[in-house]
Amino acid sequence: MASAKVYLVESALKRPFITAQGRRERTVNATISIKLRGGAVGYGEASTSIAQKHLTPGALHKALRTMTLRARGRDARDWRALVEESWARHGALSPAVAAFESAILSALAAESGTNLAGWLGGARRWLETDLTLSASNDPETTQAAAAEAAADGF
């Protein structure tokens, strides 16, 4: 790894995210970009959480900075060891470790002339995922959110 950048990004949510623990209209996530010696760059992003209070922007940022400092100068092709070390040290901050792993792997994919999907096999052109609807006391609000999600392909 030649260099890395870790920064916080604030974004407005499409709809407010509401749980019993609070309401969020914006999110602040920790992002990481890793540059390999040959110039290839990979990216990862760690999301904060309403439910898991320890997953704060500051904690995720600090963990990513620590991971990048420990990895600087090391061979990214030994990504398994880098990731295992990160899990051992920062496992309680799983979004940060996952972002670090994504950044390393996407940089390695770029270095080999493909993207992360292609590097992982690239058999599908679509990705199956899910969506969590916010808690709402208003059935019409929930129905509108569900209809919008369905229209978006969920």
Contact map, one row per residue, 1 for C-alpha under 8 A:
1111000000000000000000000000000001111000000000000000000000000000000000111111000000000000000000000000000000000000000000000000000000000000000000000000000000
1111000000000000000000000000000001111000000000000000000000000000000000011000000000000000000000000000000000000000000000000000000000000000000000000000000000
1111100000000000000000000000000001110000000000000000000000000000000000010000000000000000000000000000000000000000000000000000000000000000000000000000000000
1111110000000000000000000000000111100000000000000000000000000000000100010000000000000000000000000000000000000000000000000000000000000000000000000000000000
0011111000000000000000000000000111000000000000000000000000000000000000000000000000000000000000000000000000000000000000000000000000000000000000000000000000
0001111100000000000000000000011110000000000000000000000000001001100000000000000000000000000000000000000000000000000000000000000000000000000000000000000000
0000111110000000000000000000011100000000000000000000000000001000000000000000000000000000000000000000000000000000000000000000000000000000000000000000000000
0000011111000000000000000001111000000000000000000000000010001000000000000000000000000000000000000000000000000000000000000000000000000000000000000000000000
0000001111100000000000000001111000000000000000000000000000000000000000000000000000000000000000000000000000000000000000000000000000000000000000000000000000
0000000111110000000000000111100000000000000000000000000000000000000000000000000000000000000000000000000000000000000000000000000000000000000000000000000000
0000000011111000000000000111000000000000000000000000000000000000000000000000000000000000000000000000000000000000000000000000000000000000000000000000000000
0000000001111100000000001110000000000000000000000000000000000000000000000000000000000000000000000000000000000000000000000000000000000000000000000000000000
0000000000111111100000001110000000000000000000000000000000000000000000000000000000000000000000000000000000000000000000000000000000000000000000000000000000
0000000000011111000000000000000000000000000000000000000000000000000000000000000000000000000000000000000000000000000000000000000000000000000000000000000000
0000000000001111100000001000000000000000000000000000000000000000000000000000000000000000000000000000000000000000000000000000000000000000000000000000000000
0000000000001111110000111100000000000000000000000000000000000000000000000000000000000000000000000000000000000000000000000000000000000100000000000000000000
0000000000001011111000111000000000000000000000000000000000000000000000000000000000000000000000000000000000000000000000000000000000001110000000000000000000
0000000000000001111111110000000000000000000000000000000000000000000000000000000000000000000000000000000000000000000000000000000000000111000000000000000000
0000000000000000111111100000000000000000000000000100000000000000000000000000000000000000000000000000000000000000000000000000000000000110000000000000000000
0000000000000000011111000000000000000000000000000000000000000000000000000000000000000000000000000000000000000000000000000000000000000010000000000000000000
0000000000000000011111100000000000000000000000000110000000000000000000000000000000000000000000000000000000000000000000000000000000000000000000000000000000
0000000000000000011111110000000000000000000000000100000000000000000000000000000000000000000000000000000000000000000000000000000000000000000000000000000000
0000000000000001111011111000000000000000000000000000000000000000000000000000000000000000000000000000000000000000000000000000000000000000000000000000000000
0000000000000001110001111110000000000000000000000100000000000000000000000000000000000000000000000000000000000000000000000000000000000000000000000000000000
0000000000011011100000111110000000000000000000000000000000000000000000000000000000000000000000000000000000000000000000000000000000000000000000000000000000
0000000001111001000000011111000000000000000000000000000000000000000000000000000000000000000000000000000000000000000000000000000000000000000000000000000000
0000000001111000000000011111100000000000000000110000000000000000000000000000000000000000000000000000000000000000000000000000000000000000000000000000000000
0000000111100000000000000111110000000000000000110000000010000000000000000000000000000000000000000000000000000000000000000000000000000000000000000000000000
0000000111000000000000000011111000000000000011110000000010000000000000000000000000000000000000000000000000000000000000000000000000000000000000000000000000
0000011110000000000000000001111100000000000011110000000010011000000000000000000000000000000000010000000000000000000000000000000000000000000000000000000000
0000011110000000000000000000111110000000001111000000000000001000000000000000000000000000000000000010000000000000000000000000000000000000000000000000000000
0001111000000000000000000000011111000000001110000000000000000001000000000000000000000000000000000011001000000000000000000000000000000000000000000000000000
0001110000000000000000000000001111100000111100000000000000000000000000000000000000000000000000000000001000000000000000000000000000000000000000000000000000
1111100000000000000000000000000111110000111000000000000000000000000000000000000000000000000000000000001100100000000000000000000000000000000000000000000000
1111000000000000000000000000000011111011110000000000000000000000000000000000000000000000000000000000000000100000000000000000000000000000000000000000000000
1110000000000000000000000000000001111111100000000000000000000000000000000001000000000000000000000000000000100000000000000000000000000000000000000000000000
1100000000000000000000000000000000111111000000000000000000000000000000000000000000000000000000000000000000000000000000000000000000000000000000000000000000
0000000000000000000000000000000000011111000000000000000000000000000000000000000000000000000000000000000000000010000000000000000000000000000000000000000000
0000000000000000000000000000000000111111100000000000000000000000000000000000000000000000000000000000000000000010000000000000000000000000000000000000000000
0000000000000000000000000000000000111111110000000000000000000000000000000000000000000000000000000000000000110110000000000000000000000000000000000000000000
0000000000000000000000000000000011110011111000000000000000000000000000000000000000000000000000000000001001100110000000000000000000000000000000000000000000
0000000000000000000000000000000011100001111100000000000000000000000000000000000000000000000000000000011111110100000000000000000000000000000000000000000000
0000000000000000000000000000001111000000111110000000000000000000000000000000000000000000000000000010011101100000000000000000000000000000000000000000000000
0000000000000000000000000000001110000000011111000000000000000000000000000000000000000000000000000111111000000000000000000000000000000000000000000000000000
0000000000000000000000000000111100000000001111100000000000000000000000000000000000000000000000110011000000000000000000000000000000000000000000000000000000
0000000000000000000000000000111000000000000111110000000000010000000000000000000000000000000000110110000000000000000000000000000000000000000000000000000000
0000000000000000000000000011110000000000000011111000001000000000000000000000000000000000000000110000000000000000000000000000000000000000000000000000000000
0000000000000000000000000011110000000000000001111100001110010000000000000000000000000000000000100000000000000000000000000000000000000000000000000000000000
0000000000000000000000000000000000000000000000111111101100000000000000000000000000000000000000000000000000000000000000000000000000000000000000000000000000
0000000000000000001011010000000000000000000000011111100000000000000000000000000000000000000000000000000000000000000000000000000000000000000000000000000000
0000000000000000000010000000000000000000000000001111100000000000000000000000000000000000000000000000000000000000000000000000000000000000000000000000000000
0000000000000000000000000000000000000000000000001111111000000000000000000000000000000000000000000000000000000000000000000000000000000000000000000000000000
0000000000000000000000000000000000000000000000001111111100000000000000000000000000000000000000000000000000000000000000000000000000000000000000000000000000
0000000000000000000000000000000000000000000000000001111100100000000000000000000000000000000010000000000000000000000000000000000000000000000000000000000000
0000000000000000000000000000000000000000000000111001111110110000000000000000000000000000000010000000000000000000000000000000000000000000000000000000000000
0000000000000000000000000000000000000000000000011000111111110000000000000000000000000000000000000000000000000000000000000000000000000000000000000000000000
0000000100000000000000000001110000000000000000010000001111111000000000000000000000000000000000000000000000000000000000000000000000000000000000000000000000
0000000000000000000000000000000000000000000000000000000111111100000000000000000000000000000000000000000000000000000000000000000000000000000000000000000000
0000000000000000000000000000000000000000000000000000011111111110000000000000000000000000000010000000000000000000000000000000000000000000000000000000000000
0000000000000000000000000000010000000000000001010000001111111111000000000000000000000000000010110000000000000000000000000000000000000000000000000000000000
0000011100000000000000000000011000000000000000000000000011111111100000000000000000000000000000010000000000000000000000000000000000000000000000000000000000
0000000000000000000000000000000000000000000000000000000001111111110000000000000000000000000000000000000000000000000000000000000000000000000000000000000000
0000000000000000000000000000000000000000000000000000000000111111111000000000000000000000010010010000000000000000000000000000000000000000000000000000000000
0000010000000000000000000000000100000000000000000000000000011111111100000000000000000000000000011001000000000000000000000000000000000000000000000000000000
0000010000000000000000000000000000000000000000000000000000001111111110000000000000000000000000000000000000000000000000000000000000000000000000000000000000
0000000000000000000000000000000000000000000000000000000000000111111111000000000000000000000000000000000000000000000000000000000000000000000000000000000000
0000000000000000000000000000000000000000000000000000000000000011111111100000000000000100000000000001000000000000000000000000000000000000000000000000000000
0001000000000000000000000000000000000000000000000000000000000001111111110000000000000000000000000000000000000000000000000000000000000000000000000000000000
0000000000000000000000000000000000000000000000000000000000000000111111110000000000000000000000000000000000000000000000000000000000000000000000000000000000
0000000000000000000000000000000000000000000000000000000000000000011111110000000000000000000000000000000000000000000000000000000000000000000000000000000000
1000000000000000000000000000000000000000000000000000000000000000001111111100000001000000000000000000000000000000000000000000000000000000000000000000000000
1111000000000000000000000000000000000000000000000000000000000000000111111100000000000000000000000000000000000000000000000000000000000000000000000000000000
1100000000000000000000000000000000000000000000000000000000000000000000111110000000000000000000000000000000000000000000000000000000000000000000000000000000
1000000000000000000000000000000000000000000000000000000000000000000000111111000000000000000000000000000000000000000000000000000000000000000000000000000000
1000000000000000000000000000000000000000000000000000000000000000000000001111111000000000000000000000000000000000000000000000000000000000000000000000000000
1000000000000000000000000000000000010000000000000000000000000000000000000111111001000000000000000000000100010000000000000000000000000000000000000000000000
0000000000000000000000000000000000000000000000000000000000000000000000000011111000000000000000000000000000010000000000000000000000000000000000000000000000
0000000000000000000000000000000000000000000000000000000000000000000000000011111111000000000000000000000000000000000000000000000000000000000000000000000000
0000000000000000000000000000000000000000000000000000000000000000000000000011111111100000000000000000100110000000000000000000000000000000000000000000000000
0000000000000000000000000000000000000000000000000000000000000000000000000000011111110000000000000000000000000000000000000000000000000000000000000000000000
0000000000000000000000000000000000000000000000000000000000000000000000000000011111111000000000000000000000000000000000000000000000000000000000000000000000
0000000000000000000000000000000000000000000000000000000000000000000000100001011111111100000000000000000000000000000000000000000000000000000000000000000000
0000000000000000000000000000000000000000000000000000000000000000000000000000001111111110000000001001100000000000000000000000000000000000000000000000000000
0000000000000000000000000000000000000000000000000000000000000000000000000000000111111111000000000000000000000000000000000000000000000000000000000000000000
0000000000000000000000000000000000000000000000000000000000000000000000000000000011111111100000000000000000000000000000000000000000000000000000000000000000
0000000000000000000000000000000000000000000000000000000000000000001000000000000001111111111000001000000000000000000000000000000000000000000000000000000000
0000000000000000000000000000000000000000000000000000000000000000000000000000000000111111111001001000000000000000000000000000000000000000000000000000000000
0000000000000000000000000000000000000000000000000000000000000000000000000000000000011111111000000000000000000000000000000000000000000000000000000000000000
0000000000000000000000000000000000000000000000000000000000000000000000000000000000001111111000000000000000000000000000000000000000000000000000000000000000
0000000000000000000000000000000000000000000000000000000000000010000000000000000000000111111111011000000000000000000000000000000000000000000000000000000000
0000000000000000000000000000000000000000000000000000000000000000000000000000000000000111111111001000000000000000000000000000000000000000000000000000000000
0000000000000000000000000000000000000000000000000000000000000000000000000000000000000000011111000000000000000000000000000000000000000000000000000000000000
0000000000000000000000000000000000000000000000000000011000110010000000000000000000000000011111111000000000000000000000000000000000000000000000000000000000
0000000000000000000000000000000000000000000000000000000000000000000000000000000000000010011111111100000000000000000000000000000000000000000000000000000000
0000000000000000000000000000000000000000000011110000000000010000000000000000000000000000000011111110000000000000000000000000000000000000000000000000000000
0000000000000000000000000000010000000000000011100000000000011011000000000000000000000000010011111111000000000000000000000000000000000000000000000000000000
0000000000000000000000000000000000000000000000000000000000000001000000000000000000100110011011111111100000000000000000000000000000000000000000000000000000
0000000000000000000000000000000000000000000101000000000000000000000000000000000000000000000001111111110000000000000000000000000000000000000000000000000000
0000000000000000000000000000001100000000001111000000000000000000000000000000000000000000000000111111111000000000000000000000000000000000000000000000000000
0000000000000000000000000000000100000000000110000000000000000001001000000000000000100000000000011111111100000000000000000000000000000000000000000000000000
0000000000000000000000000000000000000000000100000000000000000000000000000000001000100000000000001111111110000000000000000000000000000000000000000000000000
0000000000000000000000000000000000000000011100000000000000000000000000000000000000000000000000000111111111000000000000000000000000000000000000000000000000
0000000000000000000000000000000111000000111100000000000000000000000000000000000000000000000000000011111111100000000000000000000000000000000000000000000000
0000000000000000000000000000000001000000011000000000000000000000000000000001001000000000000000000001111111110000000000000000000000000000000000000000000000
0000000000000000000000000000000000000000010000000000000000000000000000000000001000000000000000000000111111111000000100000000000000000000000000000000000000
0000000000000000000000000000000000000000111000000000000000000000000000000000000000000000000000000000011111111100001100000000000000000000000000000000000000
0000000000000000000000000000000001110001111000000000000000000000000000000000000000000000000000000000001111111110000000000000000000000000000000000000000000
0000000000000000000000000000000000000001010000000000000000000000000000000001100000000000000000000000000111111111000000000000000000000000000000000000000000
0000000000000000000000000000000000000000000000000000000000000000000000000000000000000000000000000000000011111111111101100000000000000000000000000000000000
0000000000000000000000000000000000000001110000000000000000000000000000000000000000000000000000000000000001111111111100000000000000000000000000000000000000
0000000000000000000000000000000000000111100000000000000000000000000000000000000000000000000000000000000000111111110000000000000000000000000000000000000000
0000000000000000000000000000000000000000000000000000000000000000000000000000000000000000000000000000000000011111110000000000000000000000000000000000000000
0000000000000000000000000000000000000000000000000000000000000000000000000000000000000000000000000000000000001111111000000000000000000000000000000000000000
0000000000000000000000000000000000000000000000000000000000000000000000000000000000000000000000000000000000001111111101100000000000000000000000000000000000
0000000000000000000000000000000000000000000000000000000000000000000000000000000000000000000000000000000001001100111111100000000000000000000000000000000000
0000000000000000000000000000000000000000000000000000000000000000000000000000000000000000000000000000000011001100011111110000000000000000000000000000000000
0000000000000000000000000000000000000000000000000000000000000000000000000000000000000000000000000000000000000000001111111100000000000000000000000000000000
0000000000000000000000000000000000000000000000000000000000000000000000000000000000000000000000000000000000001000011111111110000000000000000000000000000000
0000000000000000000000000000000000000000000000000000000000000000000000000000000000000000000000000000000000001000011111111100000000000000000000000000000000
0000000000000000000000000000000000000000000000000000000000000000000000000000000000000000000000000000000000000000000111111100000000000000000000000000000000
0000000000000000000000000000000000000000000000000000000000000000000000000000000000000000000000000000000000000000000011111110000000000000000000000000000000
0000000000000000000000000000000000000000000000000000000000000000000000000000000000000000000000000000000000000000000011111111100000000000000000000000000000
0000000000000000000000000000000000000000000000000000000000000000000000000000000000000000000000000000000000000000000001001111100000000000000000000000000000
0000000000000000000000000000000000000000000000000000000000000000000000000000000000000000000000000000000000000000000000000111111000000000000000000000000000
0000000000000000000000000000000000000000000000000000000000000000000000000000000000000000000000000000000000000000000000000111111000000000000000000000000000
0000000000000000000000000000000000000000000000000000000000000000000000000000000000000000000000000000000000000000000000000001111100000000000000000000000000
0000000000000000000000000000000000000000000000000000000000000000000000000000000000000000000000000000000000000000000000000001111110000000000000000000000000
0000000000000000000000000000000000000000000000000000000000000000000000000000000000000000000000000000000000000000000000000000011111000000000000000000000000
0000000000000000000000000000000000000000000000000000000000000000000000000000000000000000000000000000000000000000000000000000001111100000000000000000000001
0000000000000000000000000000000000000000000000000000000000000000000000000000000000000000000000000000000000000000000000000000000111110000000000000000000001
0000000000000000000000000000000000000000000000000000000000000000000000000000000000000000000000000000000000000000000000000000000011111000000000000000100001
0000000000000000000000000000000000000000000000000000000000000000000000000000000000000000000000000000000000000000000000000000000001111100000000000000000000
0000000000000000100000000000000000000000000000000000000000000000000000000000000000000000000000000000000000000000000000000000000000111110000001001100000000
0000000000000001111000000000000000000000000000000000000000000000000000000000000000000000000000000000000000000000000000000000000000011111000001000000000000
0000000000000000111100000000000000000000000000000000000000000000000000000000000000000000000000000000000000000000000000000000000000001111100001000000000000
0000000000000000010000000000000000000000000000000000000000000000000000000000000000000000000000000000000000000000000000000000000000000111111011000000000000
0000000000000000000000000000000000000000000000000000000000000000000000000000000000000000000000000000000000000000000000000000000000000011111000000000000000
0000000000000000000000000000000000000000000000000000000000000000000000000000000000000000000000000000000000000000000000000000000000000001111111000000000000
0000000000000000000000000000000000000000000000000000000000000000000000000000000000000000000000000000000000000000000000000000000000000001111111100000000000
0000000000000000000000000000000000000000000000000000000000000000000000000000000000000000000000000000000000000000000000000000000000000000011111110000000000
0000000000000000000000000000000000000000000000000000000000000000000000000000000000000000000000000000000000000000000000000000000000000001011111111000000000
0000000000000000000000000000000000000000000000000000000000000000000000000000000000000000000000000000000000000000000000000000000000001111011111111100000000
0000000000000000000000000000000000000000000000000000000000000000000000000000000000000000000000000000000000000000000000000000000000000000001111111110000000
0000000000000000000000000000000000000000000000000000000000000000000000000000000000000000000000000000000000000000000000000000000000000000000111111111000000
0000000000000000000000000000000000000000000000000000000000000000000000000000000000000000000000000000000000000000000000000000000000001000000011111111100000
0000000000000000000000000000000000000000000000000000000000000000000000000000000000000000000000000000000000000000000000000000000000001000000001111111110000
0000000000000000000000000000000000000000000000000000000000000000000000000000000000000000000000000000000000000000000000000000000000000000000000111111111000
0000000000000000000000000000000000000000000000000000000000000000000000000000000000000000000000000000000000000000000000000000000000000000000000011111111100
0000000000000000000000000000000000000000000000000000000000000000000000000000000000000000000000000000000000000000000000000000000000100000000000001111111111
0000000000000000000000000000000000000000000000000000000000000000000000000000000000000000000000000000000000000000000000000000000000000000000000000111111111
0000000000000000000000000000000000000000000000000000000000000000000000000000000000000000000000000000000000000000000000000000000000000000000000000011111111
0000000000000000000000000000000000000000000000000000000000000000000000000000000000000000000000000000000000000000000000000000000000000000000000000001111111
0000000000000000000000000000000000000000000000000000000000000000000000000000000000000000000000000000000000000000000000000000000000000000000000000000111111
0000000000000000000000000000000000000000000000000000000000000000000000000000000000000000000000000000000000000000000000000000000011100000000000000000111111
